[in-house]
Amino acid sequence: MAVEDSVAQDQLRAFIERIERMEEEKAAIAADIKEIYAEAKGNGFDTKILRKIVTIRKQDANERMEQEALLELYMSALGMVAAPPED
């Protein structure tokens, strides 16, 4: 039984250490991304818009079109944009 416990402990320790390494890499990547946004801001780009574009580019084209149509519909209903022309 002690051998099985030892194996389970070693396996658990290995999982934890792998997760910790990934967390360190994730933090380093997050810092790199933050640096890129800071550089873009320094060059006059709006980082809020850049983040939005990154999010949009991750979406499926159909999903994006559906969201844009709903956004336009809601904004129109609130009088924020002209209503679409009726044919």
N, C-alpha and C positions, 0 to 999 in steps of 0.2 A: 504494500500500500504506500510506503514511503517513496518508492520510485515513481509511482503514478503522481503523487503529490508534487514531487520535485519536477517532473515533466510538465505538469500543469502550471506550476509556478514559473518555470522557464518560458513556457509559451506565453503566459500572461505578461511577463516582463518584456518579452520581445514585442508583443502587440503594443504595449504602453510606450516603449522606446521608439517604435516606428511612428506612432501617432505624434509623439513629441517632436520628432524630426520633421514631420510634415507640417506641424503647427509652426515650427521655426521657419521653414521655407515659405509658408503662407504669409507670415508676418514680414519676411524680407520682400516678397513679391508685392504685398500691400504698400510697403514703404516705397518701392520702386514706382508703383503706379501713382502714388501721391506726388512723388517727385516729378513725374511726367506732367501731371495736371498743373503743378506749380510752374513748370517751364512753359507750358502752353499759356497760362495766365500771364506770365511775364512777357509773352509775345503778343498780348492783347486779345487772346481768345477767352470767351466766356465759358468757364469750366462747368457751369450748370448745364449749358447747352451741349457741351461735349459729352457729359455723362448721359444726357438724354439720348443723344445719337448712338452711343455705345449700346444702350438698352434697346433702342429701336432696331439696331442692326442684328441683335441676338434673336429677334422675333421672326417667326415664319411670316412670309409675305401676306398670306391670307389673314392671319391673325392681326397683323398690323393694319391692313385695309379695313377690317371689321372695327377695330378700335378707333381708327381715324373717322370712320363713318358715324360711329356712336358719339364721338366727341363733337363732331360738327352738328349732329342732330341735337344734342343736349345744349350746346352753345346757342344754337338757333332758337331753341325753346326758351332760353333765358334772355333772348334779345341781344346776345353778344355778337352775332354776325347776321348778315342778311339771310332771310329764308331762301332756300333753294328755289329756283324758278319752277313753276308748275307748268307742265306741258299740256 
